[in-house]
């Protein structure tokens, strides 16, 4: 019975803590969104998932048609707003692939509004504007996540220190 308890404890600790070191993403990124206007869909995401202020992040854009095929050629510009004030812009430029990546440094924590303009995308030749909200995190925000993880690990160690000797002692008496 002691071997079973030890095996159970090992399996519990291994699988219970493996989520801390996992890099797999089975869901959409937190800072990702897509919007359909006209005959096109624009999808935006950030890497890392939640950008930290003052550090380089990547803005990832993908433009595709209603059937899910990437658009071969498009003209796009972008305006970036923070607290309803335009803080940056990317002038209109022609792109020959359905996806686009840009390095960007967020200077302010909080919500940023990205307005992506597709030129000559509408049937009447007008500009389509896709609006996205992207959030950033202050560098000290990670302390919250680390403190939760440390507290959970500490609780597990205390639980193991208090209850495992009692369980083993009761098993040896039986």
C-alpha positions as CSV (number, residue, x, y, z in Angstrom):
1,X,0.0,0.0,0.0
2,X,2.9,2.3,0.6
3,X,4.1,1.9,-2.9
4,X,0.7,2.9,-4.2
5,X,0.6,6.0,-2.1
6,X,4.1,7.0,-3.2
7,X,3.2,6.4,-6.9
8,X,0.0,8.4,-6.4
9,X,1.9,11.3,-4.8
10,X,4.5,11.3,-7.6
11,X,1.8,11.3,-10.3
12,X,-0.1,14.0,-8.5
13,X,2.9,16.2,-8.1
14,X,4.2,15.6,-11.6
15,X,0.9,16.3,-13.4
16,X,-0.3,18.9,-10.9
17,X,2.8,21.1,-11.4
18,X,3.5,20.5,-15.1
19,X,1.2,23.3,-16.1
20,X,3.7,25.8,-14.7
21,X,6.3,24.9,-17.3
22,X,4.1,24.2,-20.3
23,X,4.4,26.4,-23.3
24,X,1.5,24.9,-25.3
25,X,-1.4,27.2,-26.3
26,X,-4.6,25.3,-27.1
27,X,-6.6,28.5,-27.1
28,X,-6.5,31.8,-28.9
29,X,-4.0,34.2,-27.6
30,X,-5.3,36.7,-25.0
31,X,-4.5,39.7,-27.2
32,X,-6.0,38.4,-30.4
33,X,-9.1,39.3,-32.3
34,X,-10.5,39.2,-35.7
35,X,-13.1,41.4,-37.4
36,X,-15.0,40.9,-40.7
37,X,-15.9,44.0,-42.7
38,X,-16.8,43.8,-46.4
39,X,-15.2,40.9,-48.2
40,X,-12.2,40.7,-45.8
41,X,-11.3,39.5,-42.3
42,X,-8.4,41.1,-40.4
43,X,-6.9,39.2,-37.5
44,X,-4.5,40.7,-35.0
45,X,-2.4,39.2,-32.2
46,X,0.6,40.0,-30.0
47,X,3.6,38.1,-29.0
48,X,4.1,37.8,-26.1
49,X,0.5,37.2,-25.3
50,X,0.3,40.1,-22.9
51,X,3.0,42.7,-23.9
52,X,5.0,44.3,-21.1
53,X,5.5,48.1,-21.3
54,X,9.0,49.2,-22.3
55,X,9.8,45.9,-24.0
56,X,9.8,44.9,-27.6
57,X,6.6,43.0,-28.7
58,X,5.4,41.7,-32.1
59,X,2.2,42.8,-33.6
60,X,0.9,40.0,-36.0
61,X,-1.7,40.8,-38.6
62,X,-3.4,38.5,-41.1
63,X,-5.7,39.5,-43.9
64,X,-7.9,36.9,-45.6
65,X,-11.0,36.7,-47.6
66,X,-14.4,35.2,-46.5
67,X,-13.3,31.7,-47.6
68,X,-10.3,31.8,-45.3
69,X,-7.6,32.3,-48.0
70,X,-4.9,34.9,-47.3
71,X,-5.1,37.9,-49.5
72,X,-2.2,38.2,-52.0
73,X,-2.0,41.9,-52.1
74,X,-3.4,44.7,-50.0
75,X,-2.7,48.3,-49.0
76,X,-2.8,48.9,-45.2
77,X,-2.1,51.6,-42.7
78,X,-2.5,51.7,-39.0
79,X,-3.2,54.2,-36.3
80,X,-2.6,53.5,-32.6
81,X,-4.5,55.3,-29.8
82,X,-4.0,55.5,-26.1
83,X,-6.7,57.2,-24.0
84,X,-8.3,58.5,-27.1
85,X,-5.1,60.2,-28.3
86,X,-3.3,59.0,-31.3
87,X,0.2,58.1,-30.2
88,X,1.6,56.4,-33.3
89,X,0.8,55.6,-36.9
90,X,2.1,53.4,-39.7
91,X,1.6,55.1,-43.1
92,X,-0.3,53.2,-45.8
93,X,1.9,50.7,-47.6
94,X,1.4,47.9,-50.1
95,X,1.9,44.3,-48.9
96,X,2.2,41.3,-51.1
97,X,1.4,38.6,-48.6
98,X,-1.6,37.9,-46.4
99,X,0.2,38.3,-43.2
100,X,2.4,41.1,-41.7
101,X,4.6,41.3,-38.6
102,X,5.8,44.4,-36.8
103,X,8.0,45.0,-33.8
104,X,6.5,47.5,-31.4
105,X,7.3,48.9,-28.0
106,X,4.3,49.8,-25.8
107,X,5.3,52.8,-23.7
108,X,2.1,53.0,-21.5
109,X,0.3,50.2,-19.5
110,X,-3.3,49.6,-20.2
111,X,-5.6,49.4,-23.2
112,X,-4.4,50.6,-26.7
113,X,-6.8,51.0,-29.7
114,X,-5.4,49.8,-33.0
115,X,-7.3,51.1,-36.1
116,X,-6.2,49.1,-39.1
117,X,-7.2,50.8,-42.4
118,X,-7.5,48.6,-45.6
119,X,-7.4,50.9,-48.6
120,X,-9.4,50.2,-51.7
121,X,-10.8,47.1,-50.0
122,X,-14.5,48.0,-50.2
123,X,-16.4,47.4,-53.5
124,X,-16.9,51.1,-53.9
125,X,-13.2,51.8,-53.4
126,X,-13.5,53.3,-49.9
127,X,-11.3,52.4,-46.9
128,X,-12.4,49.8,-44.4
129,X,-11.3,50.5,-40.8
130,X,-10.9,47.6,-38.4
131,X,-10.7,48.5,-34.7
132,X,-9.0,46.3,-32.1
133,X,-8.2,46.6,-28.4
134,X,-4.8,45.4,-27.3
135,X,-3.8,45.5,-23.6
136,X,-0.4,45.7,-22.0
137,X,0.9,44.9,-18.6
138,X,3.1,46.8,-16.3
139,X,6.3,44.9,-15.6
140,X,5.4,44.6,-12.0
141,X,2.1,42.8,-12.9
142,X,4.0,39.5,-13.3
143,X,4.7,39.6,-9.5
144,X,1.1,38.7,-9.0
145,X,1.3,35.5,-11.1
146,X,4.6,34.5,-9.5
147,X,3.2,35.0,-6.0
148,X,0.2,32.9,-6.7
149,X,2.4,30.1,-8.1
150,X,4.8,30.3,-5.1
151,X,1.8,30.2,-2.7
152,X,0.4,27.1,-4.3
153,X,3.8,25.4,-4.3
154,X,4.3,26.3,-0.6
155,X,0.9,25.0,0.3
156,X,1.7,21.7,-1.4
157,X,4.9,21.4,0.5
158,X,3.3,22.1,3.8
159,X,0.5,19.7,3.0
160,X,3.0,17.0,2.1
161,X,5.2,17.7,5.2
162,X,2.2,17.5,7.6
163,X,0.1,14.7,6.1
164,X,2.5,12.3,4.4
165,X,4.2,11.2,7.6
166,X,0.8,10.6,9.3
167,X,-0.4,8.5,6.3
168,X,2.8,6.5,6.2
169,X,2.7,6.0,10.0
170,X,-0.9,4.8,9.9
171,X,-0.1,2.4,7.0
172,X,2.8,0.9,8.9
173,X,0.6,0.2,11.9
174,X,-1.9,-1.7,9.8
